[in-house]
């Protein structure tokens, strides 16, 4: 059974179903106190695929019509999600997460887009499971594409690198070892909403990881959350957000060569 069916059956089993509140907004009623583990499914683990190496040895140059979000120089296209300037360190052309400073986001908001982003776990990566090199790329600030060291690091399947967090695992696991760059090419179609705040058309994501399709026009179920099940919340255009994951490990994910094309 595929992940979405399991998720929907689990929602029914736990007494979660969409209803309407007085304001007409869709809401999930929960009859049981949720824990993070209730939305974590470990089987099957994504099969490992080794990517072709020649395609990922150097940054992939942006095409002529791309908007450059980070080219190694500065964070002028970004701001702190807490307000003010983005202050994650940029050293030798590489941007590295600083967990203490919180998430950063693009100053500009986007609808449909193609996003190219490269990320790397440090060679001295520490921790395990979700506390091993966890970051993430939030599309329109709402839908998290997981970034994690998924090289020999078992966790629940919709928590692997390239998962739609807690909704859909990657089709396969193409994650390079720590110290090597990974490439995500993300093609995103924004949702449209009814006036009642339901999806008229759902958001959809395709992801190519190191040259391999890991999400194939995946239809998202709602905003990605850690506790509970996906929630549909009405939103418009939004920023690309990079996550400073709150965990106690001192090793951090790095990014480079980020560009976007509006579609
Ligand atoms: Mg994350």
Boltz pocket constraint, residues with backbone or C-beta under 6 A from the ligand:
constraints:
  - pocket:
      binder: B
      contacts: [[A, 134], [A, 135], [A, 136], [A, 144], [A, 145], [A, 146], [A, 147], [A, 243], [A, 245]]
      max_distance: 6.0
